[in-house]
Amino acid sequence: MRVAILGCGYVGLALGARLAEAGHDVTGVRRSEEGLARVADAGLRAVEADVTDRASLAAVPDADWLVFAASSGGRGAEAARAVYVDGLATAVDSFASRADPPDRLVYTSSTGVYGDHGGDWVDESTPVDPTTPKTEVLVEAEERARAAPFDATVARFAGLYGPGRYRLERYLEGPVTDGYLNMVHRADAAGAVAHLLEEDRARGETVLVVDDEPVSKWTFADWLADECGREQPPKQTVAERLAAGDLSDAAARRLRTSKRCANDRLRGHGYELQYPTFREGYRAAVEETRE
């Protein structure tokens, strides 16, 4: 199949390499020279284009599968809207107007759309409840994806980690706040999307892409410290940090969004996780600290 990955970054590069190895014709789209070099280094066709610029998208070859994984670069809600909502609409319109439009779209979203559930379980049937301007944008973008004139799958990623994104010191040094971590290794984020495409699964569905074991931040931090031979880090509740003036109100709202994300639907579609829990996923990072 012909695949175009719009925003071929952290997950997109892994996805593209996996699909290319399986024999698919993969184009990775980035808007910077540095990003394009990484796409080329991964053995993929690199095309410079910007999802917010319809004219530039004409350089991207026709695709059977379109993956929208563009990033707003961690900026605010308006920057996110420009990419996730307006950019997605521009990309969908551009490809839909072609003589040979895509058969499928995968839009990569976030489990952040659920908001706070006090540590309770959530799944694809749980109503979204965005609590920040940026997660409100993500919900709107999901609706845009579902309205595409070709079958769309919304893949809601949990917290991504893996090579270059282990962020050990955050949990080894502390203070660590309360709540749950929902995580997925980059290899499984890419692997899940590849599986849904290649096995022709989840057309018109939303799928949570998360590992098997949401974990308390305090439990995870203690496990990581023990594995790395470090002292267990200090711990505080969000309320304690807010009262001490260590957090802004906005940061406190974000940290209070505690929930446990279930992956039953992903498992039901036949995907087998390479890193089913944080224990397997962080093993390489832990071993590096021991060298």
Backbone torsions as a table, in degrees:
resi	resn	phi	psi	omega
1	MET	NA	154.0	174.3
2	ARG	-90.7	127.2	-175.2
3	VAL	-125.1	133.3	172.4
4	ALA	-118.2	123.1	179.0
5	ILE	-108.0	106.4	-179.1
6	LEU	-87.1	111.6	-172.6
7	GLY	90.3	60.7	-174.0
8	CYS	-85.0	75.1	-175.7
9	GLY	-108.3	-129.9	-171.1
10	TYR	-56.2	-52.0	177.7
11	VAL	-83.1	-39.1	-176.4
12	GLY	-58.6	-38.7	178.4
13	LEU	-63.4	-42.8	178.6
14	ALA	-66.9	-40.0	177.9
15	LEU	-64.2	-47.1	-179.4
16	GLY	-60.8	-43.0	179.4
17	ALA	-62.3	-40.1	-179.8
18	ARG	-66.2	-44.6	-179.7
19	LEU	-68.1	-39.3	178.5
20	ALA	-63.4	-40.4	178.8
21	GLU	-62.8	-30.2	179.1
22	ALA	-81.9	-0.6	174.7
23	GLY	101.8	6.5	178.8
24	HIS	-83.3	156.4	179.3
25	ASP	-93.7	106.0	-168.9
26	VAL	-112.4	131.0	173.1
27	THR	-114.0	127.3	176.6
28	GLY	-105.1	126.5	-174.6
29	VAL	-108.3	125.5	175.0
30	ARG	-137.3	165.6	-178.3
31	ARG	-112.4	-0.4	-179.9
32	SER	-120.8	154.5	178.7
33	GLU	-62.5	-39.9	179.4
34	GLU	-62.8	-44.0	178.7
35	GLY	-64.0	-40.6	179.1
36	LEU	-64.2	-36.6	178.1
37	ALA	-63.5	-38.0	179.0
38	ARG	-67.9	-37.3	176.4
39	VAL	-62.6	-46.2	179.4
40	ALA	-63.8	-39.9	179.6
41	ASP	-63.4	-27.0	178.6
42	ALA	-81.5	1.0	178.0
43	GLY	83.5	18.8	-178.0
44	LEU	-107.4	158.4	172.4
45	ARG	-69.0	126.0	-177.5
46	ALA	-104.7	127.6	179.1
47	VAL	-129.1	130.7	178.1
48	GLU	-85.2	121.9	176.9
49	ALA	-163.1	162.5	-179.2
50	ASP	-128.1	127.1	-176.2
51	VAL	-63.9	-19.3	178.6
52	THR	-86.6	-2.5	-176.9
53	ASP	-121.5	98.7	-175.1
54	ARG	-57.9	-40.5	-177.9
55	ALA	-60.4	-39.2	-178.2
56	SER	-68.0	-27.2	-178.7
57	LEU	-69.0	-15.7	177.6
58	ALA	-62.7	-21.3	179.6
59	ALA	-77.3	-13.8	-178.4
60	VAL	-82.2	128.1	-179.5
61	PRO	-62.1	159.5	174.0
62	ASP	-56.5	150.9	-177.4
63	ALA	-139.4	146.1	170.9
64	ASP	-83.4	-37.0	178.7
65	TRP	-120.1	127.0	178.7
66	LEU	-113.1	123.9	178.4
67	VAL	-114.1	121.1	179.4
68	PHE	-102.2	105.6	-178.2
69	ALA	-129.4	26.9	-178.6
70	ALA	-65.6	153.0	-179.5
71	SER	-119.2	147.7	175.2
72	SER	-89.9	4.7	176.0
73	GLY	76.7	23.4	177.3
74	GLY	72.7	15.2	-179.5
75	ARG	-86.2	-170.0	-172.4
76	GLY	-75.0	-173.9	-174.0
77	ALA	-63.0	-38.1	-178.2
78	GLU	-68.1	-39.2	175.5
79	ALA	-65.1	-39.1	177.5
80	ALA	-63.0	-42.5	179.4
81	ARG	-61.8	-40.7	-179.0
82	ALA	-59.7	-35.6	-178.4
83	VAL	-90.0	-55.9	-169.9
84	TYR	-73.4	-34.7	-178.5
85	VAL	-98.1	-61.4	-177.3
86	ASP	-69.0	-41.8	179.1
87	GLY	-64.7	-41.1	177.3
88	LEU	-62.5	-44.7	178.9
89	ALA	-60.7	-41.5	178.9
90	THR	-63.3	-44.5	-179.3
91	ALA	-65.3	-45.0	-180.0
92	VAL	-61.7	-46.1	180.0
93	ASP	-62.3	-40.2	-179.3
94	SER	-61.8	-47.8	-177.8
95	PHE	-76.5	-32.6	179.6
96	ALA	-67.0	-27.3	-177.3
97	SER	-82.5	-4.3	-178.5
98	ARG	-76.3	159.1	177.9
99	ALA	-65.6	-26.8	179.7
100	ASP	-126.0	78.7	-175.4
101	PRO	-74.7	164.8	178.5
102	PRO	-65.2	158.2	174.3
103	ASP	-90.5	-30.1	-175.6
104	ARG	-142.4	153.0	173.1
105	LEU	-127.5	134.0	167.5
106	VAL	-115.1	121.1	176.9
107	TYR	-106.2	125.5	-178.0
108	THR	-93.0	116.6	-178.2
109	SER	-114.2	-155.0	-173.9
110	SER	-142.8	147.8	174.4
111	THR	-70.8	-4.8	175.7
112	GLY	-62.2	-16.4	-178.9
113	VAL	-67.7	-14.0	-177.2
114	TYR	-80.2	-21.9	-176.0
115	GLY	70.8	-150.5	-174.7
116	ASP	-97.3	131.9	175.7
117	HIS	-127.4	20.9	174.9
118	GLY	58.2	29.9	179.6
119	GLY	86.8	-0.4	178.6
120	ASP	-73.7	164.3	178.6
121	TRP	-76.5	144.9	172.9
122	VAL	-130.8	154.2	173.6
123	ASP	-145.5	-166.1	-174.5
124	GLU	-66.5	-19.5	179.3
125	SER	-85.7	-9.6	-178.7
126	THR	-74.8	128.8	179.0
127	PRO	-61.3	142.6	176.7
128	VAL	-73.7	152.3	-179.3
129	ASP	-150.7	70.7	-177.0
130	PRO	-63.1	138.6	-175.2
131	THR	-114.6	-1.0	178.6
132	THR	-132.7	158.1	177.6
133	PRO	-56.2	-35.3	-178.2
134	LYS	-70.9	-39.9	178.6
135	THR	-72.0	-26.1	172.0
136	GLU	-63.0	-38.3	176.9
137	VAL	-63.8	-40.9	-179.8
138	LEU	-62.0	-39.2	177.7
139	VAL	-63.7	-43.3	178.3
140	GLU	-62.9	-39.3	179.9
141	ALA	-65.7	-38.3	176.8
142	GLU	-58.9	-42.2	179.2
143	GLU	-63.9	-37.9	176.6
144	ARG	-62.2	-41.4	-179.7
145	ALA	-63.5	-43.2	-178.9
146	ARG	-66.1	-23.9	-179.5
147	ALA	-85.8	0.4	-179.3
148	ALA	-61.4	149.7	-178.8
149	PRO	-79.3	12.3	171.4
150	PHE	-134.7	159.2	-172.9
151	ASP	-57.3	129.2	-177.4
152	ALA	-116.6	142.8	170.9
153	THR	-119.7	128.9	174.6
154	VAL	-99.5	115.0	179.1
155	ALA	-101.7	107.9	179.5
156	ARG	-89.0	105.8	179.5
157	PHE	-78.9	138.8	166.0
158	ALA	-78.1	-171.6	-178.8
159	GLY	-60.7	121.4	-177.4
160	LEU	-81.4	138.6	172.9
161	TYR	-146.8	171.2	-178.3
162	GLY	145.2	-163.0	-178.7
163	PRO	-51.1	126.4	-179.5
164	GLY	83.5	-6.8	-177.4
165	ARG	-137.6	37.0	178.2
166	TYR	-80.9	-31.7	176.2
167	ARG	51.0	48.9	-176.0
168	LEU	-60.1	-42.4	-172.5
169	GLU	-64.1	-27.3	178.3
170	ARG	-56.7	-38.0	-176.8
171	TYR	-99.4	-19.7	178.3
172	LEU	-82.5	-30.7	-177.3
173	GLU	-94.7	-35.7	179.5
174	GLY	71.8	-170.2	-3.4
175	PRO	-69.5	146.7	-178.3
176	VAL	-101.6	127.9	-179.5
177	THR	-85.2	167.3	-178.8
178	ASP	-78.8	171.7	-179.5
179	GLY	116.2	-178.5	-177.6
180	TYR	-108.2	149.4	170.4
181	LEU	-104.5	129.0	170.3
182	ASN	-113.0	121.0	-170.7
183	MET	-132.8	159.6	170.4
184	VAL	-150.1	132.5	178.1
185	HIS	-68.6	146.1	180.0
186	ARG	-53.1	-39.3	-179.3
187	ALA	-61.0	-35.4	-180.0
188	ASP	-82.3	-30.4	173.5
189	ALA	-60.7	-47.9	177.9
190	ALA	-67.7	-42.1	-177.9
191	GLY	-63.9	-38.6	179.8
192	ALA	-65.0	-44.9	179.3
193	VAL	-64.1	-43.7	177.9
194	ALA	-59.7	-42.3	-179.7
195	HIS	-63.0	-46.2	-178.7
196	LEU	-63.3	-35.7	177.6
197	LEU	-72.3	-52.2	-173.6
198	GLU	-69.0	-32.5	178.7
199	GLU	-91.4	3.0	179.6
200	ASP	54.3	53.3	-178.6
201	ARG	-112.1	158.3	169.3
202	ALA	65.1	30.0	172.6
203	ARG	-62.9	130.0	178.4
204	GLY	72.5	12.0	-176.6
205	GLU	-112.1	163.4	166.3
206	THR	-105.1	135.8	-178.0
207	VAL	-132.2	127.0	173.9
208	LEU	-78.3	125.9	178.8
209	VAL	-107.2	96.2	-173.0
210	VAL	-151.3	155.5	-177.8
211	ASP	-79.1	-172.9	-171.3
212	ASP	-79.2	-16.4	-167.9
213	GLU	-137.9	89.0	167.6
214	PRO	-57.9	141.8	-172.3
215	VAL	-134.5	141.8	172.9
216	SER	-56.7	137.0	178.3
217	LYS	-58.3	-38.0	-179.6
218	TRP	-68.2	-40.7	177.8
219	THR	-63.9	-43.8	180.0
220	PHE	-63.1	-45.0	-178.4
221	ALA	-62.8	-41.0	179.2
222	ASP	-66.8	-41.5	177.8
223	TRP	-61.1	-46.1	-178.2
224	LEU	-63.0	-43.2	179.1
225	ALA	-62.4	-44.0	179.5
226	ASP	-62.3	-43.3	-178.5
227	GLU	-66.7	-33.2	-178.1
228	CYS	-90.0	-0.6	-179.8
229	GLY	70.7	32.8	-179.4
230	ARG	-114.1	162.6	174.2
231	GLU	-68.8	145.3	178.3
232	GLN	-65.6	137.5	-171.8
233	PRO	-75.6	161.0	174.3
234	PRO	-67.1	152.1	-177.0
235	LYS	-131.0	143.6	177.1
236	GLN	-143.8	150.0	171.6
237	THR	-76.2	160.6	176.4
238	VAL	-59.6	-40.5	179.9
239	ALA	-60.9	-40.0	179.3
240	GLU	-65.6	-42.7	-179.7
241	ARG	-68.0	-37.2	178.6
242	LEU	-66.2	-43.2	179.5
243	ALA	-63.8	-32.3	-179.6
244	ALA	-81.0	-4.7	179.8
245	GLY	80.9	15.9	-179.1
246	ASP	-85.3	-11.5	-177.9
247	LEU	-131.2	146.5	169.5
248	SER	-79.1	163.4	177.0
249	ASP	-59.9	-39.0	-179.7
250	ALA	-65.0	-42.8	178.6
251	ALA	-65.3	-38.3	178.9
252	ALA	-64.3	-40.6	177.8
253	ARG	-61.6	-40.6	-179.9
254	ARG	-66.7	-43.2	-178.1
255	LEU	-70.9	-21.7	180.0
256	ARG	-80.8	-3.9	-178.0
257	THR	-80.2	74.8	-177.0
258	SER	-95.3	132.3	-179.0
259	LYS	-162.3	166.4	172.8
260	ARG	-123.6	120.4	-174.8
261	CYS	-93.9	128.8	-179.2
262	ALA	-93.0	143.7	-179.1
263	ASN	-113.0	26.0	-177.5
264	ASP	-58.1	-39.8	-178.8
265	ARG	-66.5	-43.3	177.9
266	LEU	-60.3	-46.0	177.2
267	ARG	-61.3	-39.7	179.9
268	GLY	-64.3	-24.6	175.8
269	HIS	-82.7	3.0	172.7
270	GLY	93.0	9.5	-179.7
271	TYR	-81.5	131.5	177.5
272	GLU	-106.4	119.5	-176.4
273	LEU	-69.6	135.3	173.7
274	GLN	-74.0	-34.8	178.5
275	TYR	-125.8	84.3	-172.8
276	PRO	-67.0	-22.8	176.3
277	THR	-141.2	173.4	177.9
278	PHE	-62.1	-26.8	-177.2
279	ARG	-62.5	-45.4	176.5
280	GLU	-72.4	-40.0	-174.0
281	GLY	-67.9	-32.7	-178.7
282	TYR	-95.1	2.2	-176.7
283	ARG	-57.8	-46.1	-178.4
284	ALA	-62.0	-40.0	-178.9
285	ALA	-68.6	-39.5	178.5
286	VAL	-63.1	-43.8	-178.0
287	GLU	-64.3	-33.3	178.0
288	GLU	-64.2	-32.6	179.2
289	THR	-70.9	-17.5	-177.8
290	ARG	-93.4	-9.8	-176.8
291	GLU	-78.6	NA	NA
